[in-house]
Each structure stands twice: as structure tokens, then as C-alpha cells.
């Protein structure tokens, strides 16, 4: 494998400005999204920013456009995995658990890449399984944001003691995000963050839950050095049971994005598997949760003119600068706005056109598999949906 393949024959005069602009544009979008996803994963918001500092993928990755980082689906799976293991959200042990999970996923992916299994894994999960899993994950994720969106822990509380200030703030954020999208702007989330923080700073918005204090800079102590504190045999084996399907899903999603229309390139599945594995190993050093390819950030990276992996390095430097210089300002962000960003971003993961094509088509097997995996996910959780989808796809592979 070649190191930094997209930097070969780099033309500084022609490419540098494009890559820097693209990197900063992607980082500006990724920061609020990643903070919101970190809360979903059970981590303090700053760990979402740590996950955006992504220097692992571009060392091996062959796509100049693919952006790897924290996304909603892996956040949801991380929360389910560590809850199943018995850890408590927003605790130091939970952070160490995220480190263990990211490291395990990354090592598994690197091992599979060394065996040359990238192409086979890429074809293992069927489209209907990944689509059904994503849809069940989105619905579960939206349910988890109900309290932050409404200020009420249940529908009964919402009706009897509604928090109109929080509801209004959530609706205003959603309308602004949708308006930006319809206007063709990709920076709706950044506008919501800047505007809401400014309103809180000037006491125009008061009495709503905020993210709270974020520590400046990078972590004082890297979580990866504390793995032994929760590394019992029981924890390790349960972690491995979760890490295996997450390694498959993390790579498969990144590979789908990399070879999709947004990049229009021929992608080597085995190289991408190794690159995503290295990204997860690097992510574990800072305590963030497993990463994969992001559709929205990859599209922005391409549309902003990225030509090489240098855009990843530019974005990482921008986030590091923000961690040192802007954490006091970001700590004023209302949780309702974060929840609105999560809702707006994840609801688009439900592929209505795909569902319509299944219902209008004649392939009963694919349609049945999709709705079966979706139903399992809604009733028993996304972990069950992923497990069921993997089993069905492996049975189909054996049958063929």
C-alpha cells in the first residue's frame, strides 16, 4: 500500500488553496454535527470534536473526497453496545469503553485488510439490510432526542406541562435548517450554532438547557492509556461481539460513499478497509467512538473543490484551533438546537425513493427482507436489526 496516495505529484500552486478551503468548509459543518452525535453516543460534546480531527484515513485512503468521521449511526450503535456491556453514560469508564470499541474495530479492520478480504466484505451486506438498518436507527435516534427537542421526558409531560420556550427554539432551528437547505446553503447547522450561541450570550435566550463547559484544547490524559481500568475478560468478549458487526458496517458505509456518485472514482476495497481501520485506531487515541464515511461531508468536500488528502489535514487544524480558542463560546449552545441539528441531518437518511421502489417492484424477497429487518430494529433495537440483517445476508450468500 502507498502512503498518502492522493498527495503524489501534488501541485501546490494549483491545489493548495482549494484543499484548504474545502477542509475548513467541511470542518465548519462537521463540528456542530459531531458534538450532537457525541451526546447521542453518551459522550461529552467535546469528544465529537476530537473525532473530527481525522488524520488516520488520508495516510492510506485512495479517495481525495471521502471524509471519515463520527456519524449518527455509529453513535447510536456505540450507545447500545456500551449500555449492553453495563457501563454508565457520561462517565470516565464510558469514555474508556469508547476507546476500547474504536480500537477493537480498527484492529479488526486492519487484520481483515491484511488478509485481502476488503472486496468480499464490501459485497456481504445487501442494500436492503443497510437501508433497513439506517431507517430503524433514524427512528430510534429521533425518539432519543424527544426530551431535548421538547423539554419533556414523556408525551404526558409534554401535554400537561409544555416547555413552550424549548419547543419554539427547536422549531425555529428546524425551520432555519430547512430554509438553508432549500436556499442551497450547506452551512445551516453552523448558522444555527452561531445564532443561538449569540442569543444566549446576550441573554435573549434564557432558562434553556445548554451544552455547558467544554474543556479547552486536547485531552489532558489520553483515554487509550486507561483501557486496563475496564478491561475485564467479560467486557472484552462482549465488546468483541459488538465490534465485529460494527467493523463490517463502518467499512461498508465508508466504501459505499467512496465509490458513489459523489467521488466518481474507482476505489480499491482492500485499501479503503485498511484506511478506515487506521482511522478508527487513531480515533481511539482521543477517546471518540468508531468512525465511518459521511455522505454529507464528502459531498461538501467535493463541491468545495478538494483535490487531495490535504483537505483532511486543513480541517483537522481548523478544529484544533477552535478547541483552543472558541470553547467558551460553543459551551453556550442550547441542547434544543443540537437536537434539531440531529433531527434535520438524520431524517434525510430515510430513503423514501428506495422504499417506494421496493413497494412498486416485483422482488418479494428483497422487500420482505427490508421490512423484516426494519420491524426487528423498531421492536428490539438497532443491534438486533444489524444482527438479523447479517444473518439473513449470510444465509442468502450460502444459498447462492
MARPARO-77758 format. One record per residue (C-alpha): x, y, z; residue in one letter. Coordinates in nm, 3 decimals, decimal comma. Each point is the difference from the previous one (the first is absolute). Example, Ala and Ser with C-alpha at 12.3 -4.5 7.8 and 13.67 -1.06 7.14 Angstrom:
2
(site (1,230 -0,450 0,780) A)
(site (0,137 0,344 -0,066) S)
//
This chain:
400
(site (0,000 0,000 0,000) X)
(site (0,117 0,351 -0,081) X)
(site (0,009 0,272 0,267) X)
(site (-0,205 0,314 -0,070) X)
(site (-0,077 -0,108 -0,359) X)
(site (-0,207 0,311 -0,074) X)
(site (0,300 0,225 0,075) X)
(site (0,220 -0,147 -0,273) X)
(site (0,101 0,256 -0,265) X)
(site (-0,164 0,273 0,210) X)
(site (-0,016 0,341 -0,169) X)
(site (0,016 0,258 0,279) X)
(site (-0,090 0,299 -0,218) X)
(site (-0,304 -0,168 -0,152) X)
(site (-0,128 -0,216 0,287) X)
(site (0,093 0,150 0,338) X)
(site (-0,262 0,276 0,022) X)
(site (-0,278 -0,234 -0,117) X)
(site (0,092 -0,261 0,262) X)
(site (0,021 0,252 0,286) X)
(site (-0,337 0,156 -0,090) X)
(site (-0,161 -0,345 -0,026) X)
(site (0,151 -0,117 0,329) X)
(site (-0,121 0,304 0,193) X)
(site (-0,346 -0,022 -0,161) X)
(site (-0,041 -0,366 0,099) X)
(site (0,131 0,060 0,353) X)
(site (-0,245 0,288 0,049) X)
(site (-0,288 -0,232 -0,085) X)
(site (0,138 -0,301 0,188) X)
(site (0,057 0,176 0,335) X)
(site (-0,364 0,057 0,103) X)
(site (-0,109 -0,334 -0,150) X)
(site (0,273 -0,188 0,184) X)
(site (-0,073 0,167 0,334) X)
(site (-0,364 -0,101 -0,029) X)
(site (0,092 -0,355 -0,100) X)
(site (0,239 -0,027 0,295) X)
(site (-0,289 0,068 0,238) X)
(site (-0,197 -0,277 -0,171) X)
(site (0,299 -0,233 0,051) X)
(site (0,003 0,080 0,372) X)
(site (0,314 0,214 -0,016) X)
(site (0,059 0,363 0,098) X)
(site (-0,034 0,227 -0,304) X)
(site (0,374 0,070 -0,029) X)
(site (0,067 -0,364 -0,092) X)
(site (-0,197 0,054 -0,319) X)
(site (0,250 0,273 -0,089) X)
(site (0,290 -0,233 0,078) X)
(site (-0,146 -0,248 -0,247) X)
(site (0,003 0,264 -0,276) X)
(site (0,379 0,028 0,037) X)
(site (0,043 -0,277 -0,251) X)
(site (0,360 -0,058 -0,107) X)
(site (-0,013 -0,379 -0,041) X)
(site (-0,207 -0,046 -0,316) X)
(site (0,200 0,227 -0,237) X)
(site (0,324 -0,187 0,077) X)
(site (-0,127 -0,305 -0,193) X)
(site (-0,331 0,102 -0,159) X)
(site (-0,019 0,017 -0,378) X)
(site (-0,293 0,241 -0,027) X)
(site (0,076 0,374 0,006) X)
(site (-0,362 0,078 0,084) X)
(site (-0,111 -0,256 0,259) X)
(site (-0,034 0,154 0,347) X)
(site (0,019 -0,245 0,288) X)
(site (-0,121 0,096 0,346) X)
(site (-0,267 -0,041 0,270) X)
(site (-0,354 -0,053 -0,136) X)
(site (-0,343 -0,061 0,150) X)
(site (-0,027 -0,373 -0,071) X)
(site (0,329 -0,093 0,166) X)
(site (-0,090 0,229 0,291) X)
(site (-0,324 -0,189 0,049) X)
(site (0,174 -0,338 -0,022) X)
(site (0,269 0,112 0,245) X)
(site (-0,266 0,099 0,252) X)
(site (-0,176 -0,335 -0,040) X)
(site (0,326 -0,196 0,028) X)
(site (0,132 0,166 0,315) X)
(site (-0,342 -0,007 0,166) X)
(site (-0,016 -0,374 -0,071) X)
(site (0,344 -0,044 0,156) X)
(site (-0,122 0,173 0,316) X)
(site (0,182 0,335 -0,009) X)
(site (-0,161 0,332 0,098) X)
(site (-0,036 0,284 -0,248) X)
(site (0,203 0,321 0,047) X)
(site (0,249 -0,159 0,240) X)
(site (0,378 -0,051 -0,031) X)
(site (-0,059 -0,375 -0,035) X)
(site (-0,231 0,064 -0,295) X)
(site (0,273 0,206 -0,173) X)
(site (0,246 -0,285 0,053) X)
(site (-0,263 -0,240 -0,138) X)
(site (-0,026 0,215 -0,317) X)
(site (0,379 -0,014 -0,028) X)
(site (-0,005 -0,380 0,029) X)
(site (-0,279 -0,028 -0,258) X)
(site (0,170 0,227 -0,256) X)
(site (0,333 -0,176 0,048) X)
(site (-0,154 -0,346 -0,033) X)
(site (-0,194 0,099 -0,314) X)
(site (0,315 0,151 -0,152) X)
(site (0,219 -0,302 0,076) X)
(site (-0,262 -0,235 -0,145) X)
(site (-0,018 0,206 -0,319) X)
(site (0,379 0,012 -0,037) X)
(site (0,020 -0,377 0,056) X)
(site (-0,269 -0,066 -0,261) X)
(site (0,176 0,233 -0,246) X)
(site (0,329 -0,187 0,054) X)
(site (-0,183 -0,316 -0,106) X)
(site (-0,126 0,169 -0,316) X)
(site (-0,368 -0,032 0,096) X)
(site (-0,111 0,354 -0,083) X)
(site (-0,181 -0,086 -0,323) X)
(site (-0,186 -0,296 0,153) X)
(site (-0,112 0,202 0,302) X)
(site (-0,116 0,285 -0,224) X)
(site (-0,245 -0,238 -0,167) X)
(site (-0,118 -0,173 0,318) X)
(site (-0,262 0,245 0,128) X)
(site (-0,287 0,038 -0,246) X)
(site (-0,149 0,336 -0,087) X)
(site (-0,333 -0,087 0,159) X)
(site (0,171 -0,088 0,328) X)
(site (0,200 0,322 0,021) X)
(site (-0,303 0,210 -0,100) X)
(site (-0,227 -0,171 0,256) X)
(site (0,264 0,030 0,270) X)
(site (0,044 0,372 -0,075) X)
(site (-0,376 0,062 0,009) X)
(site (-0,048 -0,179 0,334) X)
(site (0,302 0,187 0,135) X)
(site (-0,142 0,335 -0,106) X)
(site (-0,335 -0,067 0,166) X)
(site (0,171 -0,117 0,320) X)
(site (0,230 0,302 -0,006) X)
(site (-0,286 0,245 -0,042) X)
(site (-0,181 -0,158 0,295) X)
(site (0,314 0,048 0,209) X)
(site (-0,002 0,374 -0,079) X)
(site (-0,359 0,052 0,119) X)
(site (0,098 0,148 0,337) X)
(site (0,247 0,251 -0,143) X)
(site (-0,238 0,101 -0,279) X)
(site (-0,302 0,056 0,226) X)
(site (0,136 0,041 0,354) X)
(site (-0,226 -0,286 0,111) X)
(site (0,093 -0,355 0,091) X)
(site (-0,331 -0,147 -0,120) X)
(site (-0,304 0,079 -0,212) X)
(site (-0,208 0,033 0,315) X)
(site (0,237 0,261 0,142) X)
(site (0,004 0,183 -0,333) X)
(site (-0,379 0,032 0,008) X)
(site (-0,037 0,085 0,370) X)
(site (0,308 0,225 0,047) X)
(site (0,127 0,110 -0,342) X)
(site (0,327 0,195 -0,026) X)
(site (-0,103 0,245 -0,270) X)
(site (0,339 0,175 0,003) X)
(site (0,186 -0,321 -0,084) X)
(site (-0,262 -0,110 -0,254) X)
(site (0,017 0,338 -0,172) X)
(site (0,382 -0,009 -0,007) X)
(site (-0,004 -0,351 -0,151) X)
(site (-0,255 0,094 -0,266) X)
(site (0,185 0,321 -0,086) X)
(site (0,324 -0,195 -0,039) X)
(site (-0,167 -0,260 -0,221) X)
(site (-0,158 0,267 -0,219) X)
(site (0,335 0,178 -0,035) X)
(site (0,176 -0,325 -0,089) X)
(site (-0,266 -0,083 -0,260) X)
(site (0,009 0,353 -0,139) X)
(site (0,376 -0,016 -0,043) X)
(site (-0,031 -0,334 -0,177) X)
(site (-0,264 0,130 -0,240) X)
(site (0,214 0,308 -0,067) X)
(site (0,289 -0,226 -0,099) X)
(site (0,214 0,078 0,306) X)
(site (0,187 -0,288 0,161) X)
(site (0,079 0,197 0,315) X)
(site (-0,339 0,001 0,170) X)
(site (0,132 -0,179 0,308) X)
(site (0,284 0,250 0,038) X)
(site (-0,247 0,291 -0,033) X)
(site (-0,226 -0,154 0,266) X)
(site (0,297 -0,043 0,235) X)
(site (0,131 0,354 -0,052) X)
(site (-0,342 0,164 0,030) X)
(site (-0,116 -0,194 0,308) X)
(site (0,331 0,047 0,185) X)
(site (-0,017 0,373 -0,074) X)
(site (-0,357 0,024 0,131) X)
(site (0,094 -0,184 0,320) X)
(site (0,309 0,219 0,044) X)
(site (-0,217 0,314 -0,013) X)
(site (-0,264 -0,152 0,236) X)
(site (-0,268 0,001 -0,270) X)
(site (-0,037 -0,375 0,051) X)
(site (-0,015 -0,096 0,369) X)
(site (-0,096 -0,298 0,214) X)
(site (0,059 -0,276 -0,256) X)
(site (0,248 -0,288 0,049) X)
(site (0,342 0,068 -0,152) X)
(site (0,287 -0,229 -0,098) X)
(site (0,203 0,151 0,283) X)
(site (0,371 0,047 0,049) X)
(site (0,231 -0,160 -0,254) X)
(site (0,366 -0,052 0,096) X)
(site (0,238 0,203 -0,214) X)
(site (0,257 -0,177 -0,214) X)
(site (0,061 -0,372 -0,037) X)
(site (-0,053 -0,252 0,284) X)
(site (0,245 0,034 0,289) X)
(site (0,018 -0,379 0,027) X)
(site (-0,054 -0,225 -0,301) X)
(site (-0,275 -0,256 0,080) X)
(site (0,183 -0,277 -0,186) X)
(site (0,257 -0,029 0,282) X)
(site (-0,279 -0,085 0,248) X)
(site (-0,149 -0,296 -0,189) X)
(site (0,108 -0,242 0,273) X)
(site (-0,236 0,167 0,249) X)
(site (-0,307 -0,161 -0,162) X)
(site (0,172 -0,279 -0,192) X)
(site (-0,138 -0,310 0,171) X)
(site (-0,042 -0,319 -0,202) X)
(site (-0,379 0,036 0,003) X)
(site (0,017 0,357 -0,128) X)
(site (0,248 -0,095 -0,273) X)
(site (-0,204 -0,288 -0,140) X)
(site (-0,324 0,198 0,003) X)
(site (0,185 0,288 -0,163) X)
(site (0,127 -0,235 -0,271) X)
(site (-0,355 -0,120 -0,072) X)
(site (-0,097 0,359 -0,074) X)
(site (0,324 0,096 -0,173) X)
(site (-0,030 -0,267 -0,270) X)
(site (-0,325 0,125 -0,159) X)
(site (0,105 0,362 0,059) X)
(site (0,326 -0,066 -0,188) X)
(site (-0,203 -0,134 -0,294) X)
(site (-0,248 0,289 0,009) X)
(site (0,265 0,270 0,047) X)
(site (0,195 -0,120 -0,302) X)
(site (-0,304 -0,076 -0,217) X)
(site (-0,150 0,346 0,046) X)
(site (0,335 0,171 -0,066) X)
(site (0,052 -0,213 -0,311) X)
(site (-0,348 0,077 -0,134) X)
(site (0,063 0,373 0,042) X)
(site (0,349 -0,023 -0,151) X)
(site (-0,110 -0,180 -0,314) X)
(site (-0,326 0,192 -0,038) X)
(site (-0,093 0,281 -0,234) X)
(site (0,149 0,262 0,230) X)
(site (0,353 -0,116 -0,082) X)
(site (-0,034 -0,163 -0,344) X)
(site (0,324 -0,195 0,044) X)
(site (0,109 -0,363 -0,009) X)
(site (0,062 -0,099 0,362) X)
(site (0,208 -0,295 0,127) X)
(site (-0,214 -0,167 0,269) X)
(site (0,297 -0,152 0,182) X)
(site (0,191 0,329 0,017) X)
(site (-0,312 0,175 0,130) X)
(site (-0,049 -0,269 0,266) X)
(site (0,354 0,057 0,126) X)
(site (-0,045 0,379 -0,011) X)
(site (-0,324 -0,009 0,201) X)
(site (0,165 -0,240 0,246) X)
(site (0,289 0,241 0,052) X)
(site (-0,251 0,283 0,045) X)
(site (-0,173 -0,192 0,280) X)
(site (0,330 -0,082 0,171) X)
(site (0,097 0,369 -0,009) X)
(site (-0,346 0,100 0,123) X)
(site (0,036 -0,229 0,302) X)
(site (0,304 0,200 0,116) X)
(site (-0,223 0,300 0,078) X)
(site (-0,290 -0,202 0,144) X)
(site (-0,257 0,055 -0,272) X)
(site (-0,231 -0,270 -0,137) X)
(site (0,040 -0,201 -0,326) X)
(site (-0,002 0,201 -0,322) X)
(site (-0,113 -0,062 -0,356) X)
(site (-0,058 0,194 -0,322) X)
(site (-0,240 0,294 0,007) X)
(site (-0,224 0,060 -0,303) X)
(site (-0,065 0,369 0,072) X)
(site (0,359 0,095 0,085) X)
(site (0,138 -0,191 -0,297) X)
(site (-0,239 0,183 -0,232) X)
(site (0,106 0,335 0,147) X)
(site (0,367 -0,093 -0,028) X)
(site (-0,043 -0,072 -0,368) X)
(site (-0,221 0,300 -0,077) X)
(site (0,246 0,228 0,185) X)
(site (0,274 -0,108 -0,240) X)
(site (0,210 -0,248 0,202) X)
(site (0,272 -0,161 -0,208) X)
(site (0,194 -0,207 0,255) X)
(site (0,032 -0,120 0,357) X)
(site (0,142 0,339 0,095) X)
(site (-0,358 0,118 0,050) X)
(site (-0,025 -0,247 0,292) X)
(site (0,311 0,147 0,162) X)
(site (-0,127 0,357 -0,049) X)
(site (-0,333 -0,092 0,162) X)
(site (0,176 -0,167 0,295) X)
(site (0,212 0,310 0,062) X)
(site (-0,313 0,218 -0,012) X)
(site (-0,172 -0,216 0,266) X)
(site (0,309 -0,001 0,223) X)
(site (0,009 0,379 -0,023) X)
(site (-0,367 0,019 0,098) X)
(site (0,062 -0,230 0,299) X)
(site (0,265 0,237 0,129) X)
(site (-0,172 0,329 -0,083) X)
(site (-0,380 -0,037 -0,013) X)
(site (-0,116 -0,249 0,267) X)
(site (-0,146 0,268 0,230) X)
(site (-0,223 0,119 -0,281) X)
(site (-0,108 -0,348 -0,110) X)
(site (-0,094 -0,092 0,360) X)
(site (-0,296 0,241 -0,032) X)
(site (-0,166 -0,219 -0,264) X)
(site (-0,355 -0,106 0,102) X)
(site (-0,067 -0,373 0,002) X)
(site (-0,325 0,062 -0,192) X)
(site (0,203 0,135 -0,293) X)
(site (0,233 -0,300 0,009) X)
(site (-0,303 -0,233 -0,001) X)
(site (-0,146 0,191 -0,296) X)
(site (0,327 -0,045 -0,193) X)
(site (-0,008 -0,375 0,077) X)
(site (-0,365 -0,025 -0,111) X)
(site (0,056 0,198 -0,321) X)
(site (0,310 -0,198 -0,098) X)
(site (-0,122 -0,349 0,085) X)
(site (-0,355 0,022 -0,137) X)
(site (0,155 0,026 -0,348) X)
(site (0,156 -0,343 0,046) X)
(site (-0,344 -0,154 -0,053) X)
(site (0,003 -0,078 -0,371) X)
(site (-0,363 0,049 -0,104) X)
(site (0,080 -0,060 -0,368) X)
(site (0,154 -0,336 0,084) X)
(site (-0,303 -0,104 0,208) X)
(site (-0,231 0,105 -0,284) X)
(site (0,203 -0,201 -0,251) X)
(site (-0,026 -0,310 0,220) X)
(site (-0,377 0,035 0,034) X)
(site (-0,046 0,058 -0,372) X)
(site (0,241 -0,276 -0,105) X)
(site (-0,054 -0,372 -0,033) X)
(site (0,291 -0,129 0,211) X)
(site (-0,188 -0,142 0,298) X)
(site (0,317 -0,136 0,163) X)
(site (0,176 0,338 0,020) X)
(site (-0,316 0,178 0,112) X)
(site (-0,069 -0,258 0,271) X)
(site (0,358 0,013 0,125) X)
(site (-0,007 0,381 0,022) X)
(site (-0,321 0,018 0,202) X)
(site (0,096 -0,297 0,219) X)
(site (0,332 0,160 0,098) X)
(site (-0,176 0,336 0,050) X)
(site (-0,265 -0,156 0,224) X)
(site (0,262 -0,181 0,207) X)
(site (0,189 0,327 0,043) X)
(site (-0,308 0,193 0,113) X)
(site (-0,105 -0,267 0,249) X)
(site (0,332 -0,127 0,133) X)
(site (0,248 0,277 -0,081) X)
(site (0,260 0,074 -0,268) X)
(site (0,234 -0,267 0,137) X)
(site (-0,261 -0,267 -0,072) X)
(site (-0,064 0,149 -0,347) X)
(site (0,368 -0,017 -0,088) X)
(site (0,035 -0,355 0,130) X)
(site (-0,313 -0,114 -0,186) X)
(site (0,116 0,165 -0,322) X)
(site (0,343 -0,164 0,020) X)
(site (-0,154 -0,343 0,061) X)
(site (-0,246 0,036 -0,289) X)
(site (0,273 0,122 -0,239) X)
(site (0,235 -0,285 0,096) X)
(site (-0,281 -0,253 -0,047) X)
(site (-0,074 0,149 -0,341) X)
(site (0,371 -0,020 -0,087) X)
(site (0,014 -0,366 0,104) X)
(site (-0,318 -0,076 -0,196) X)
(site (0,147 0,154 -0,317) X)
//
